[in-house]
Amino acid sequence: MLRNKSIQLLIFSLLFFSISGHSTTYSSDSIRASDSYHSGITFFRNSNLQAAIDSFNVSAKIRERIYSKSSYEYGVVQNALGIIYKDLGAWDKSIEHFLLAERAYSSEATSNELPIARLYNNIGNVYKGKLNLITALDYYRMSRRIFQKYSTDGNRGSIADVNYNIADIQNRLKNYESALEIIEENYSNAYPDTRILYASLQSVIYQNIEQFDNAYMSYSNTIKLSEEFYSKSEVNVIFDYLNFATFLITYHKTEEAKSILSKASNALKDNNINDGIAVSFYYKTQGFLFDNTIVETNDINNFRSRKTANLTEAITYYKKGIKALGVDTDSLSSTSFSAGNSYSLTQSLELLKLIADTYTKISDIYTDTTHPKRKESIEKALEYYEITAGLIQQARKELYSDESKIQLAELEGATFNKIVQTAYKATEIETNPKIIEFAFVNAERLKASSVFDKLSDQLARENSLVPDSLTELERTLNYSITNQNEKLFDLKRAEKPNHLEIASADSMLFQLKKQRDELNNYLEKNYSDYYELKYADEYISSNTVHQSLNDNEVLIEYAFNETDSIPELYAFLFSEGNLSFHKIDIDSSFIKSIEETFRFMSNPAYLFTKNENSKDFCVAAHKLYIKLLYPFADDIQNKKITIIPDGKLNYLPFDAFLTEMPDTSQTIHFNTLPYLIKENAVNYAYSANLLFKFNRTKRKAKNKLLAFAPIYNSDTVTFENDKLILNPLPGVQREVDLISDEIRMQLFRSEDATEKNFREQSEDYDILHLAMHAFINDSLPAFSRLAFSQNNSNQPYNDGWLNTADVYNLDLNARLTVLSACNTGAGNLKKGEGVMSLARGFLYAGCPTIVMTLWEVEDNAGTKIMSSFYQNLKKGRPTDEALRLAKLSYLENANPRMAHPHYWLGYVSIGNAKPLFRSYDYYFFGLLVLALAGIAIDQFIRLKKARKNRIE
């Protein structure tokens, strides 16, 4: 376990500086304030935190009265309170006091930025504790920038302190090379205590990258430095002992580990420490020792008995570790445990996961599914996984930026995979609908979580009393953050970067993000209805999914775990009112089939495809059908299929799968292959929650279709320092002309197809059609861009490039967005989010249905498919069916060469597939009713006349 480097003792010592630096006539109040402050410091050093809080509060009240809230003296006390609440795990309270300190420091007439630099470092520690690593990095970097601004010999140590925290974050993000570089650059400038932290961090990194010898020497050196600087019985040494012991246990050096553990135990006793993070870490290490103890025996029953005893003892220690963090373990549940209940969210999560994992290990000892110990252990594992999942969800909800949510999803994706895995083991013992439901909910948490949170937050605002002015303020801040991000991105990639401009832009970006965080905090504190809606348990139930599906529809959601040495694939099938949970047996060849299939279809050299390559494609595409859909062949027959993919499955068009194996001894003819599309319409969704919970079909825009079709003239542009040519797309112009024959549209083409026009018009249309070049930035997905008309404008809202981050800030009323451009569905795969594509940005902006491309589309083929698609759409076809019929029409009319999958399988439909137009059948039915009504009226009149004639 690594520690934060808080610049706190230095802050406490600043009392004397503040007194000498301010000429004040001391009254009895000021002396009492000073005495209370000193008492607080003493209580803090003796770990009597509540008494320290009481003393600091007394000092703060007096200083507010005699100096004001804008004084340096008041800020010092607030900073001290922030540090204590951080140590107690009361993150929000901690930030509240840190912000009061910042205002005081900033308001001081003779303000000095250095205290603010120290303050930002401590705020970074708070965000790191909340698992908000991206925001923590922002604060650390701003702290470092201020220290560097006042670069002196005295500040080098402070800079090294901050850089240690940055290196720690890089380690957590698994950027090990970056972390090691920071250690090497800063070690010699660090204060002696920080050098120990650097040495400890270096040891952990060597262990993570499996350099055993280097790790062992580094840990040994850390212990030596720590014992020399402190003493063998001081609290700070305990963490170094326990880190080393954990390493030794991992590599089965048990006796040496026990010796080190004994030193840690003695230090805890010498300091009379009975709870807190150090004690929790000690219990965790003891548990880890039992967890990893090797049992040597040839008797299987003896092995089971002894191994179970060891693992049970490990769990006992892990539970003691949680209790030491201030958690009431007697009433532990997913509803009772929140982040504020513990001194350390990070440590609590780690222990909860260890307990759940260890119960799973016990269950694995008993392979017989009828053995009571297996059932009992799995139930316990699921109980602790449920608490863990709830805690992760709480932490995620408190993150404001998309980047932070994505980062947390990546870090915790393995946890949700284990939940699905363990739940399946439970269903092997007995089929329990509640467990299947639990597995489904956690599989959903692996998908598009940040998009889901954004739309949940938006829904909470729409249904609460948050004023429109504050909502508009947040939109303005988001827009400013996006522009500043783009400016910083361009500055850093200039041929000759201007470091002063970069620093200025970075500082501005930091302040904008800070303002947004403060606004979100304000909304949560002052609008209780918004807070309750935002943090409600909002995940969709299986019953809601069933109610949302038509009789002719099935939904299959996959959970694909590629992180372990043996890949695992699970599927949830919603069909005819039933939810079933399946495990699909796969191996490394399955992943190879995914890669081969995608590579074949997306290959830009498709014109030079050899028959052998085509045969390999057939084998892979059929294998994928056998694995992914054949188990559900009876359920999907004559049904529309909605697929919720996971992992690399996101890159595949399932309608390309072959339902039968063709004769590969003959030449492959692509237009005769038995594609799944010939039997089923296939739609896709990022998650069931996004598909069914945020259906905004009632929010229909007043105008029908808005289309943009720039004309490119082989313009040369710079993108990520690369010279790119915007080649002409003649098919695009024919495409929009053909669409306009079908549907009334507002068309912007040529020089009118500007980014500015799109921004101004997009909110007023029901369908958006963008036919243009797209460029994908795999390293920074937020800067993937659509190329509008290039007008050389310097205005960020009209520079000709609409990037993904820009799209996030739109508020679209469109029910459908068609991205008829190259690679609009391509991008980096992020665990917990899916593919970070341009298409995802439009979903984020509120558009429920996207038609996009998985690879670079061929111009003429795309024109034919899009024209046919809109014809089908106008006839009242659902989006997925309209696209299916368009692709089949293309395939039927294509010659063998043009029938290559590259030409026509790249388009996919994502999201709500409901029709956007009324079916011709509707109008026919209306005319039929009118005709029948006319006949009935005519007959009635005739009968009436006949009666009248008879009477006369």
Buried (B, 14 or more C-beta within 10 A) or exposed (E): BBBBBBBBEBBBEBBEEBBEEEEEEEEEEBEBBBBBBBBBBEBBEEBBBEBBBBBBBBBBBBBBEBBEBBBBBBBBBBBBBBBBBBBBBBBBBBBBBBBBBBBBBBBBEEBEBBBBBBBBBBBBBBBBBBBBBBBBBBBBBBBBBBBBEEEEEEBBBBBBBBBBBBBBBBBBBEBBEBBBEBBEEBBEBBBEBBBBBBBBBBBBBBBEEEEEEBBBEBBEBBBEBBBEBBEBBBBBBBBBBBBBBBBBBBBEBBEBBBEBBEBBBBBBEEBEBEEBBBBBBBBBBBBBBBBBBEEEEEEEEEBBBBBBEBBBBBBBBBBBBBBBBBBEEEEBEBEEBEBBBBBBBBBBBBBBBBBBBBBBBBBEBBEEBEBEBBBBBBBBBBBBBBBBBBBBBBBBBBBBBBBBBBBBBBBBBBBBBBBBBBBBBBBEBEEBEEBBBBBBBBBBBBBBBBBBBBBBBBBBBEEBEBEEEBBEBBEBBBBBBBBBBBBBBBBEEEEEEEEEBBBBBBBBBBEBBBBBBEBBBEBBEEBEEBBEBBBEEBBBEBEBBBEBBEEEBBBBBBBBBBEEEEBBBBBBBBBEEEBBBBBBEBEEEBBEBBEBBBBBBBBEEBEEBEEEBBBBBBBBBBBBBBBBBBBBEEBBEEBBBBBBBBBBBBBBBBBBBBBEBBEBEEEBEBBEBBBBBEBBBBBBBBBBBBBBBBBBEEEEBEBBBBBBBBBBEEBEBEBEEEEBEBEBBEBBBBBBBBBBEBBEBBBBBEEBBBBBBBBEBBBBBBBBBBBBBBBBBEEBBBBBBBBBBBBEBEEBBBBBBBBBBBBBBBEBBBBBBBBBBBBBBBBBBBBBBBBBBBBBBBBBBBBBBBBBBBBBBBBBBBBBBBBBBBBBBBBBBBBBBBBBBBBBBBBEEBEEEBBBBBBBBBBBBBBBBBBBBEBEEEEEEEEEEEEEEEEEEEEEEEEEEEEEEEEE
